[in-house]
């Protein structure tokens, strides 16, 4: 979901469903990157296997590993940032009460069936799905408008 390419409703819908998992993964990666020394110990069969006889650059390998983690972290942040920006904007306030609840419940990882069974929502699973698609479309429109504003400034 790069800022240069177009974002689709399907992409946003997937990000909404993955939001809770992605947030937890971001926390794990940040914690690992914050560690002063990430261990490289091997256990089990790997520890007893023969090692290559050449010299390896441990620091460079660690640098590459951390670089990959930073790139992964950036992609994950980009996935959730669009949704977070939408929730902080007046566009979110324009959603109906039920749509706000559906979005919030989706972001915490509830299934469409669980959302539909909530007392304050009481919708069929298919109706929840349609509303989630409508919300995703609203987020796409918000994002496109936000990008246009950034290009004008």
Rosetta silent file (secondary structure, phi, psi, omega in degrees, C-alpha in Angstrom):
SEQUENCE: XXXXXXXXXXXXXXXXXXXXXXXXXXXXXXXXXXXXXXXXXXXXXXXXXXXXXXXXXXXXXXXXXXXXXXXXXXXXXXXXXXXXXXXXXXXXXXXXXXXXXXXXXXXXXXXXXXXXXXXXXXXXXXXXXXXXXXXXXXXXXXXXXXXXXXXXX
SCORE:     score description
SCORE:     0.000 S_00000001
   1 L     0.000   61.835 -179.891    0.000    0.000    0.000 S_00000001
   2 L   -72.983  153.694 -179.192    2.508    2.528   -1.138 S_00000001
   3 L   -68.676  -19.909 -177.819    1.611    6.200   -1.314 S_00000001
   4 L   -85.645  -27.359 -179.748    2.440    6.270   -5.006 S_00000001
   5 L  -101.724  158.279 -176.743    0.098    3.515   -6.130 S_00000001
   6 L   -66.879  143.244  179.500   -3.659    3.444   -5.938 S_00000001
   7 L  -106.243  132.221 -177.566   -5.259    1.835   -2.913 S_00000001
   8 L   -99.586  163.019  176.199   -8.276   -0.401   -3.448 S_00000001
   9 H   -62.458  -37.116  179.881  -11.228   -1.163   -1.212 S_00000001
  10 H   -63.276  -39.898  178.888  -10.126   -4.807   -1.135 S_00000001
  11 H   -64.292  -43.807  178.767   -6.704   -3.769    0.133 S_00000001
  12 H   -66.946  -41.029  179.189   -8.248   -1.614    2.867 S_00000001
  13 H   -60.335  -43.376  176.785  -10.714   -4.363    3.785 S_00000001
  14 H   -63.182  -40.646  178.504   -7.831   -6.810    4.212 S_00000001
  15 H   -64.528  -36.836  177.820   -5.966   -4.224    6.309 S_00000001
  16 H   -63.346  -44.637 -178.665   -9.057   -3.776    8.495 S_00000001
  17 H   -69.544  -32.125 -178.454   -9.286   -7.532    9.115 S_00000001
  18 H   -89.334   -6.194 -170.708   -5.522   -7.838    9.750 S_00000001
  19 H   -49.611  -53.156 -176.218   -5.280   -4.673   11.860 S_00000001
  20 H   -60.855  -42.803  179.978   -5.174   -6.336   15.294 S_00000001
  21 H   -66.515  -43.364 -178.106   -2.587   -8.910   14.206 S_00000001
  22 H   -63.969  -41.558  178.602   -0.429   -6.285   12.477 S_00000001
  23 H   -60.013  -45.598  178.997   -0.437   -4.018   15.557 S_00000001
  24 H   -63.925  -38.643  179.409    0.758   -6.899   17.759 S_00000001
  25 H   -66.658  -38.878  176.998    3.417   -7.820   15.192 S_00000001
  26 H   -60.113  -43.695  178.665    4.644   -4.207   15.062 S_00000001
  27 H   -60.813  -42.549 -179.874    5.045   -4.250   18.850 S_00000001
  28 H   -64.360  -44.904 -178.815    7.062   -7.496   18.682 S_00000001
  29 H   -65.242  -43.072  177.891    9.351   -6.221   15.931 S_00000001
  30 H   -59.757  -43.746  179.791    9.921   -2.912   17.727 S_00000001
  31 H   -61.594  -41.826  179.792   10.788   -4.759   20.936 S_00000001
  32 H   -67.555  -38.902  178.834   13.247   -6.960   19.078 S_00000001
  33 H   -69.959  -27.784  179.670   14.840   -3.989   17.308 S_00000001
  34 H   -76.322  -19.010  178.845   15.154   -2.145   20.626 S_00000001
  35 L   -63.591  138.768 -179.329   17.164   -4.987   22.150 S_00000001
  36 L   -66.413  -40.740 -178.097   20.847   -4.102   22.348 S_00000001
  37 L  -136.033  113.064  175.930   21.946   -7.564   21.290 S_00000001
  38 L   -86.324  122.347 -175.796   19.663   -9.961   19.480 S_00000001
  39 L   -64.841  149.619  177.481   20.900  -13.467   20.187 S_00000001
  40 L  -123.139   23.782 -178.588   21.978  -15.773   17.405 S_00000001
  41 L   -65.524  147.871  177.420   22.158  -18.964   19.436 S_00000001
  42 L  -114.712  148.708 -177.496   21.102  -22.177   17.750 S_00000001
  43 L  -130.050  162.714  174.506   19.292  -25.041   19.403 S_00000001
  44 L    67.670 -140.560 -176.462   18.469  -28.631   18.621 S_00000001
  45 H   -63.038  -36.319 -179.086   19.705  -30.188   15.398 S_00000001
  46 H   -60.150  -35.877 -177.964   20.984  -26.898   13.979 S_00000001
  47 H   -68.430  -30.942 -176.230   23.417  -26.530   16.870 S_00000001
  48 H   -93.021   -6.585 -179.407   24.946  -29.968   16.253 S_00000001
  49 L   -73.256  151.069  178.008   25.237  -29.664   12.454 S_00000001
  50 L   -63.724  145.587 -177.940   28.668  -29.002   10.926 S_00000001
  51 L  -102.325  156.509  175.865   29.446  -25.345   10.335 S_00000001
  52 L   -64.850  145.730 -175.413   31.007  -23.715    7.298 S_00000001
  53 L   -84.657  -17.899 -178.474   34.765  -23.358    7.646 S_00000001
  54 L   -74.405  164.716  177.320   35.024  -19.852    6.153 S_00000001
  55 L   -78.653  137.675  176.061   34.865  -16.644    8.141 S_00000001
  56 L  -115.162  148.063  179.808   31.453  -15.046    8.289 S_00000001
  57 L   -90.794   94.407 -175.965   30.779  -11.414    8.964 S_00000001
  58 H   -62.902  -41.163 -179.348   28.471  -11.625   11.962 S_00000001
  59 H   -64.410  -41.849  179.961   27.997   -7.868   12.182 S_00000001
  60 H   -67.097  -40.105  177.282   27.035   -7.574    8.529 S_00000001
  61 H   -61.270  -42.387  178.213   24.602  -10.486    8.840 S_00000001
  62 H   -65.481  -39.950  177.508   23.013   -8.822   11.858 S_00000001
  63 H   -60.093  -46.844  179.960   22.841   -5.534    9.967 S_00000001
  64 H   -62.737  -40.951  179.218   21.054   -7.229    7.038 S_00000001
  65 H   -62.278  -45.810  179.459   18.629   -8.989    9.379 S_00000001
  66 H   -66.828  -35.652  177.927   17.760   -5.734   11.123 S_00000001
  67 H   -63.151  -42.982  176.496   17.434   -3.945    7.785 S_00000001
  68 H   -62.483  -39.983  178.850   14.893   -6.554    6.650 S_00000001
  69 H   -64.469  -39.480  177.922   13.025   -6.117    9.926 S_00000001
  70 H   -63.352  -41.632  178.623   12.928   -2.330    9.420 S_00000001
  71 H   -64.479  -42.172  177.321   11.494   -2.774    5.911 S_00000001
  72 H   -62.110  -43.621  179.284    8.874   -5.199    7.240 S_00000001
  73 H   -61.212  -43.531  178.827    8.045   -2.763   10.019 S_00000001
  74 H   -61.405  -42.902  178.402    7.636    0.098    7.529 S_00000001
  75 H   -63.468  -40.862 -179.987    5.248   -1.970    5.364 S_00000001
  76 H   -67.068  -42.004  178.453    3.196   -2.918    8.418 S_00000001
  77 H   -60.737  -41.682 -179.663    3.054    0.669    9.672 S_00000001
  78 H   -61.583  -37.818  179.498    1.852    1.829    6.278 S_00000001
  79 H   -60.631  -42.656 -175.691   -0.934   -0.757    6.410 S_00000001
  80 H   -90.599  -22.312 -176.621   -2.341    0.541    9.697 S_00000001
  81 H   -62.665  -40.450 -179.722   -1.540    4.250    9.310 S_00000001
  82 H   -59.510  -44.316 -179.945   -4.205    4.808    6.655 S_00000001
  83 H   -67.720  -42.168  179.594   -6.881    3.372    8.949 S_00000001
  84 H   -63.535  -40.457  178.142   -5.589    5.313   11.966 S_00000001
  85 H   -63.332  -40.629  178.643   -5.588    8.579   10.005 S_00000001
  86 H   -62.093  -44.436 -178.034   -9.173    7.920    8.903 S_00000001
  87 H   -66.441  -23.934  179.114  -10.275    7.249   12.502 S_00000001
  88 L   -90.952   -2.056 -174.365   -8.704   10.542   13.616 S_00000001
  89 L  -102.849  164.696  177.299  -10.399   12.558   10.855 S_00000001
  90 H   -65.533  -21.707  177.517  -13.869   14.101   10.558 S_00000001
  91 H   -58.741  -35.669  177.120  -14.589   11.529    7.834 S_00000001
  92 H   -64.080  -40.580 -179.136  -14.847    8.955   10.639 S_00000001
  93 H   -64.499  -22.847  179.436  -17.399   11.148   12.416 S_00000001
  94 L   -76.922  -14.475  177.606  -19.577   11.062    9.290 S_00000001
  95 L   -68.214  151.835  175.437  -20.032    7.296    9.636 S_00000001
  96 L   -69.702  164.453 -179.831  -23.252    6.066   11.206 S_00000001
  97 H   -57.631  -45.790 -179.412  -23.149    4.758   14.766 S_00000001
  98 H   -64.136  -40.208  179.678  -23.444    1.145   13.562 S_00000001
  99 H   -64.695  -38.498  176.495  -20.703    1.630   10.976 S_00000001
 100 H   -61.831  -44.398  178.749  -18.371    3.044   13.636 S_00000001
 101 H   -63.277  -44.107  179.579  -19.068    0.020   15.834 S_00000001
 102 H   -59.934  -43.537  177.938  -18.551   -2.363   12.927 S_00000001
 103 H   -62.104  -48.630 -178.754  -15.209   -0.710   12.139 S_00000001
 104 H   -61.201  -44.212  179.476  -14.070   -0.794   15.774 S_00000001
 105 H   -66.313  -36.236  177.361  -15.102   -4.439   16.215 S_00000001
 106 H   -64.522  -42.317 -177.912  -13.393   -5.372   12.940 S_00000001
 107 H   -66.605  -26.937  178.264  -10.181   -3.663   14.056 S_00000001
 108 L   -88.243    0.325  171.818  -10.091   -5.641   17.310 S_00000001
 109 L   100.309   13.237  179.174  -10.364   -8.874   15.342 S_00000001
 110 L   -76.624  148.072  177.527  -14.000   -9.901   15.643 S_00000001
 111 L   -78.566  164.978  178.765  -15.536  -12.003   12.862 S_00000001
 112 H   -60.653  -38.540  179.375  -18.485  -10.796   10.800 S_00000001
 113 H   -64.191  -45.560  179.038  -20.723  -13.300   12.577 S_00000001
 114 H   -62.374  -40.406  179.827  -19.612  -12.084   16.022 S_00000001
 115 H   -64.314  -46.211 -178.997  -20.147   -8.464   15.003 S_00000001
 116 H   -62.144  -28.274 -178.881  -23.624   -9.180   13.646 S_00000001
 117 H   -83.223   -9.770  178.461  -24.626  -10.898   16.885 S_00000001
 118 L   -60.924  139.111 -175.600  -23.715   -7.877   19.016 S_00000001
 119 L   -57.094  -41.265 -176.741  -26.811   -6.469   20.732 S_00000001
 120 L   -79.549   -6.797 -179.104  -26.292   -2.909   19.469 S_00000001
 121 L  -109.222  -55.842  178.220  -25.775   -4.073   15.866 S_00000001
 122 L    44.715   65.882  177.275  -28.042   -7.100   15.242 S_00000001
 123 L  -128.215  156.396  173.548  -27.318   -7.604   11.538 S_00000001
 124 L   -70.566  157.689 -179.366  -26.896  -10.668    9.359 S_00000001
 125 H   -57.188  -39.395 -179.476  -23.352  -11.611    8.456 S_00000001
 126 H   -65.845  -35.272  178.439  -23.935  -10.547    4.834 S_00000001
 127 H   -69.356  -37.868  176.647  -25.133   -7.101    5.977 S_00000001
 128 H   -62.926  -43.051  179.304  -22.024   -6.700    8.144 S_00000001
 129 H   -59.880  -45.158  179.258  -19.895   -7.639    5.117 S_00000001
 130 H   -62.134  -41.360  179.451  -21.635   -5.013    2.948 S_00000001
 131 H   -67.689  -37.503  176.842  -21.123   -2.351    5.608 S_00000001
 132 H   -62.260  -39.843  177.400  -17.449   -3.284    5.962 S_00000001
 133 H   -64.542  -39.875  178.495  -17.069   -2.840    2.184 S_00000001
 134 H   -64.086  -41.936  178.374  -18.816    0.535    2.415 S_00000001
 135 H   -63.552  -43.916  178.970  -16.464    1.583    5.237 S_00000001
 136 H   -59.956  -40.147  177.368  -13.444    0.426    3.204 S_00000001
 137 H   -63.761  -39.993  177.162  -14.675    2.542    0.277 S_00000001
 138 H   -62.012  -39.687  179.601  -14.983    5.545    2.619 S_00000001
 139 H   -67.310  -39.820  177.648  -11.397    5.010    3.765 S_00000001
 140 H   -61.959  -46.347  178.914  -10.191    4.814    0.144 S_00000001
 141 H   -61.182  -42.418  177.242  -11.987    8.079   -0.695 S_00000001
 142 H   -59.153  -46.825 -177.916  -10.502    9.688    2.424 S_00000001
 143 H   -62.255  -45.165  179.511   -7.031    8.498    1.445 S_00000001
 144 H   -61.875  -41.704  178.186   -7.366    9.769   -2.135 S_00000001
 145 H   -64.467  -42.547 -179.989   -8.579   13.150   -0.869 S_00000001
 146 H   -62.684  -41.871  179.212   -5.741   13.297    1.670 S_00000001
 147 H   -64.701  -41.666  178.063   -3.149   12.521   -1.032 S_00000001
 148 H   -61.246  -42.473  178.766   -4.587   15.261   -3.285 S_00000001
 149 H   -62.173  -39.970  179.648   -4.348   17.767   -0.425 S_00000001
 150 H   -65.521  -36.626 -179.594   -0.726   16.798    0.183 S_00000001
 151 H   -72.571  -30.012  178.547    0.090   17.287   -3.517 S_00000001
 152 H   -71.914  -40.221 -176.132   -1.574   20.711   -3.569 S_00000001
 153 L   -68.633    0.000    0.000    0.350   21.966   -0.536 S_00000001
